[in-house]
Amino acid sequence: MISPHQLHPIARKAFWGYILILFNFQFTFGDFFALQFLPNSLGWWMLAEVSEAGADYRPSLGLLRTFCLGLAVWNLTQFFPWMDRWIPGAVSLLITLVILYTHFQFFTDLAALADEALPDSGRGHALRTARIVIVVVSLLFSWTDLMLTWPYLTMVIAAVGLCAYTAVVWQLWRLYKETGAPLL
C-alpha cells in the first residue's frame, strides 16, 4: 500500500518526465545537428527513475526501467537528424512498439498507485483514460508516411496531439498536486 506522501515524488518526476517527452522543441541546423530545448532522453531517464522508485509498490513498474533507459539512449539520436536515414525501418517499428507499450504499462501502474493512495479521488480512472489518449496519439504520430502524403491531415493530427498531450500532462499535474498534502 502506498500513501499520498510516498506517491508525491513519483508523481512529480512522472510529470516532469512527460513534459520533456511530449513537448519536443528544437532548432535544427540542416541535417547535421538539432539543438533540443526539452530533450526526450532526459524525460525517459526521469521515467526510469520513477519506475525504479515505484517498483517497491508495483513490481511491474520496475520492469519498465530497462525500457525507459533504452529509450533514453535511443533518443540521443534526436541530436543528429542525419542518423534517421541509416536506421532500418524494422528498428524504427520495434522502437515505436516499445514506446507504445511503455506508455501503456507506465500509466496502468501509475493509475493503480493513484487508486491505492487516493482511493476516492477518481485519479486512477483519469490516468487510465490518459493512458489510452497517449497511446492513440503516439500511434497517429508514428504514421509519418501518411502525414507526409496528406499535409492537412498532419495539421489536424498535430492540433489534436497538442490538445491530447496537454490533457495527459494536466492529469499528471493533478496527481502531483493531490499527493502533495502536507504531513500532519
Disulfide bonds with the S-S distance in Angstrom:
none
